[in-house]
Amino acid sequence: MVLVVKQYRCTHSASCMCLKGHVSEDALYLVFRHMNWNPRMIALFSCVSKWFDDIAKRVLWKEFCQARAPRMMQDLHSGGSHIVDGNWKALGKLLIHCAGCTKGGLFGGNVHVPGHFVLRTRFSRTCGKSILPPQCRTDVLYVSDPCEHLDQGDEGDLGFFRGIFKSFASSKVKKMLIEKRAKFHPKEVCPYCKAKLWNLLQANMIPRSASIRLDAYDDSVEYYICLNGHILGLCTLMPVSDSEDAKD
């Protein structure tokens, strides 16, 4: 990979071009490649300074995403789509972070599940297609397997899932949301990119196939889509024996 040489202004003054003490991007690239694009180290590195954060956003998170899910990244950028450009940090977080939920928050429940790091998650186009309305299934959506949080009191066994659209701006789902005059959530925003959120349950756009695919109870699936095409969802999981009977 050939890195573009870029100059950075320090915070001493508006005219200062001081680069003293800065490590070259080439050196940082080699260090993080040696660490196999460790996301925890990238996140820590981003907190050091605005200069480091800029490098992480432009280079390191991009390399992490492409190393973690190469086929998915290739597909998201195929056909002239550039949905991920400029949002590598948000996508990197989506790949490794379950957002959880708060009491009375986005999903309106009485359970608090803290967000947390997820070591490995499988994202599937097939799963994505199953949670879309039938008339929108030519859209490309990658959705994760549910992150299981069991025994959540009266709420039962909860599953949190997340995902990313390809070319959401031109998708049939977005067009349908606009035609339905769906409203944004009045307070909450996407935990990955801070964009506004649409509720697919309120828009009556979640098919029954979603609960079947997620091994969840009927009418327990709810999910949101943000303006950048990120998915954030919740469902109540069936016990293993019940889900196997439902599939049969």
Legacy VTK file of the C-alpha trace (Angstrom):
# vtk DataFile Version 3.0
C-alpha trace
ASCII
DATASET POLYDATA
POINTS 248 float
0.000 0.000 0.000
1.346 3.447 -0.950
0.522 6.087 1.648
-0.138 9.658 0.570
2.180 12.144 2.237
0.085 14.665 4.159
0.993 17.754 6.179
-0.691 18.464 9.521
-1.030 21.706 11.395
-0.279 21.589 15.079
-2.362 23.428 17.681
0.273 26.068 18.512
-1.241 28.665 16.166
-3.207 28.992 12.948
-0.034 29.477 10.887
2.327 27.002 12.557
3.424 23.991 10.502
5.332 22.286 13.311
5.766 18.564 12.765
8.446 18.070 15.413
8.075 14.808 17.277
5.546 13.284 14.875
6.169 9.695 13.817
5.845 9.066 10.084
2.687 7.411 8.790
4.778 4.687 7.166
6.227 3.717 10.529
2.808 3.705 12.210
1.379 1.621 9.386
4.091 -1.015 9.845
3.654 -1.068 13.632
-0.091 -1.661 13.457
0.232 -4.184 10.645
2.613 -6.121 12.907
-0.134 -6.031 15.583
-2.603 -7.388 13.003
-4.626 -4.149 13.191
-5.543 -4.712 16.848
-8.778 -2.696 17.334
-8.158 -2.021 21.028
-4.760 -0.523 20.254
-6.197 1.543 17.382
-8.870 2.924 19.729
-6.268 3.825 22.372
-3.992 5.357 19.747
-6.872 7.532 18.494
-7.221 9.142 21.922
-3.645 10.464 22.006
-4.126 13.471 19.701
-6.168 14.806 16.795
-3.286 13.953 14.472
-3.278 10.314 15.578
-7.089 10.189 15.408
-6.984 11.428 11.815
-4.492 8.710 10.833
-6.648 6.087 12.524
-9.772 7.243 10.669
-8.085 7.425 7.250
-5.768 4.419 7.399
-5.881 2.143 10.446
-9.623 1.518 10.753
-9.808 0.929 7.006
-7.043 -1.678 7.192
-8.704 -3.277 10.219
-12.057 -3.613 8.407
-10.462 -5.050 5.296
-8.454 -7.550 7.339
-11.413 -8.576 9.531
-14.027 -9.003 6.758
-12.305 -8.848 3.338
-15.136 -10.330 1.239
-17.759 -8.167 2.900
-15.647 -5.022 2.356
-15.056 -5.931 -1.287
-18.784 -6.417 -1.841
-19.689 -3.146 -0.088
-17.401 -1.294 -2.504
-18.259 -3.207 -5.678
-20.321 -1.723 -8.479
-19.088 1.797 -7.824
-20.451 1.906 -4.273
-18.447 3.997 -1.812
-20.758 3.769 1.181
-17.902 3.090 3.607
-15.623 5.924 2.464
-15.155 8.354 5.337
-16.906 6.021 7.797
-14.236 3.409 8.469
-14.131 4.185 12.187
-17.909 3.699 12.499
-17.795 0.453 10.525
-14.857 -0.799 12.559
-16.828 -0.202 15.748
-19.877 -1.938 14.275
-17.820 -5.035 13.482
-16.581 -5.478 17.052
-19.029 -3.709 19.379
-22.455 -4.796 20.646
-24.244 -1.575 21.601
-26.524 -3.190 24.222
-29.427 -1.106 25.548
-30.413 1.156 28.423
-33.600 1.274 30.482
-36.174 3.338 28.658
-33.685 3.960 25.845
-33.846 3.111 22.168
-35.831 -0.111 22.627
-37.907 1.155 25.549
-37.425 -1.888 27.807
-36.697 -2.217 31.516
-33.322 -3.919 31.099
-29.878 -2.341 31.027
-27.334 -4.272 28.948
-23.986 -2.443 28.720
-22.292 -2.204 25.352
-19.239 -4.429 25.034
-16.450 -5.642 22.781
-17.221 -8.750 20.694
-14.259 -10.911 19.727
-15.771 -12.484 16.617
-19.064 -12.025 14.779
-20.345 -13.552 11.560
-22.142 -11.178 9.149
-24.436 -12.674 6.518
-26.187 -11.359 3.399
-28.708 -14.188 3.706
-29.669 -13.076 7.196
-29.857 -9.502 5.966
-32.251 -10.431 3.193
-34.548 -12.267 5.615
-35.183 -9.180 7.751
-36.067 -6.969 4.775
-39.599 -6.480 3.391
-40.193 -8.809 0.390
-40.324 -5.884 -2.049
-36.878 -4.697 -0.873
-34.909 -7.923 -1.098
-32.800 -6.808 -4.019
-31.093 -4.472 -1.513
-27.817 -5.741 -0.081
-27.673 -5.867 3.709
-25.165 -7.661 5.935
-26.482 -8.593 9.390
-24.684 -10.233 12.309
-25.733 -13.281 14.242
-27.491 -12.181 17.458
-25.236 -11.405 20.407
-26.917 -13.429 23.144
-27.671 -11.967 26.574
-29.524 -14.660 28.476
-31.815 -14.566 31.511
-32.708 -10.875 31.401
-35.574 -11.198 33.892
-39.044 -10.615 32.469
-37.487 -9.757 29.092
-36.207 -13.330 28.690
-33.214 -14.175 26.500
-32.272 -11.155 24.405
-30.365 -11.097 21.145
-28.752 -7.926 19.808
-27.863 -7.761 16.132
-26.246 -5.133 13.936
-25.531 -4.650 10.256
-24.597 -2.458 7.319
-26.337 -1.661 4.013
-24.605 -1.413 0.683
-25.563 1.836 -1.066
-28.274 2.677 1.454
-28.817 6.111 -0.113
-30.227 4.466 -3.259
-31.866 1.460 -1.542
-35.516 0.454 -1.814
-35.753 0.414 1.984
-34.851 4.090 2.229
-37.265 4.936 -0.574
-40.061 3.072 1.228
-39.305 4.807 4.528
-39.557 8.174 2.799
-42.781 7.206 1.024
-44.260 6.102 4.357
-43.132 9.408 5.879
-41.465 7.479 8.673
-40.278 9.685 11.524
-36.836 9.696 13.094
-36.404 8.766 16.726
-36.827 12.033 18.649
-33.789 11.589 20.923
-31.614 8.570 20.206
-28.951 8.417 17.471
-26.854 5.658 15.924
-24.230 4.463 18.442
-21.749 3.955 15.604
-21.939 7.219 13.642
-24.362 9.489 15.593
-26.785 9.781 12.640
-30.579 9.890 13.013
-32.528 6.624 13.209
-35.662 5.197 11.596
-37.677 2.503 13.418
-38.629 -0.324 11.026
-41.156 -1.753 13.482
-43.101 1.501 13.656
-42.968 1.679 9.855
-44.456 -1.861 9.714
-41.570 -3.093 7.553
-40.318 -6.151 9.489
-41.435 -9.470 7.901
-42.144 -12.676 9.826
-39.092 -14.242 8.183
-36.942 -12.041 10.421
-37.988 -13.859 13.604
-37.567 -17.250 11.925
-34.059 -16.456 10.747
-33.009 -14.995 14.109
-34.537 -17.887 16.119
-36.717 -15.338 17.892
-40.324 -15.210 19.023
-42.852 -13.762 16.588
-43.386 -10.021 16.950
-40.288 -9.691 19.169
-37.955 -8.327 16.474
-37.310 -4.588 16.384
-34.578 -2.743 14.575
-33.459 0.694 13.487
-31.644 1.990 10.409
-29.591 5.168 10.494
-29.038 7.611 7.631
-25.666 5.981 6.921
-27.179 2.502 6.564
-26.133 1.015 9.916
-28.526 -1.494 11.498
-29.182 -1.824 15.223
-31.671 -4.475 16.367
-33.076 -6.468 19.257
-35.120 -9.661 19.531
-36.280 -12.123 22.191
-34.608 -15.463 21.515
-36.419 -18.772 21.752
-34.866 -21.595 23.788
-32.854 -23.954 21.592
-35.461 -26.737 21.719
-38.283 -24.360 20.760
-36.356 -22.813 17.887
-35.527 -26.252 16.467
-39.214 -27.258 16.624
-40.204 -24.026 14.855
-37.766 -24.734 12.014
-39.124 -28.265 11.637
LINES 1 249
248 0 1 2 3 4 5 6 7 8 9 10 11 12 13 14 15 16 17 18 19 20 21 22 23 24 25 26 27 28 29 30 31 32 33 34 35 36 37 38 39 40 41 42 43 44 45 46 47 48 49 50 51 52 53 54 55 56 57 58 59 60 61 62 63 64 65 66 67 68 69 70 71 72 73 74 75 76 77 78 79 80 81 82 83 84 85 86 87 88 89 90 91 92 93 94 95 96 97 98 99 100 101 102 103 104 105 106 107 108 109 110 111 112 113 114 115 116 117 118 119 120 121 122 123 124 125 126 127 128 129 130 131 132 133 134 135 136 137 138 139 140 141 142 143 144 145 146 147 148 149 150 151 152 153 154 155 156 157 158 159 160 161 162 163 164 165 166 167 168 169 170 171 172 173 174 175 176 177 178 179 180 181 182 183 184 185 186 187 188 189 190 191 192 193 194 195 196 197 198 199 200 201 202 203 204 205 206 207 208 209 210 211 212 213 214 215 216 217 218 219 220 221 222 223 224 225 226 227 228 229 230 231 232 233 234 235 236 237 238 239 240 241 242 243 244 245 246 247
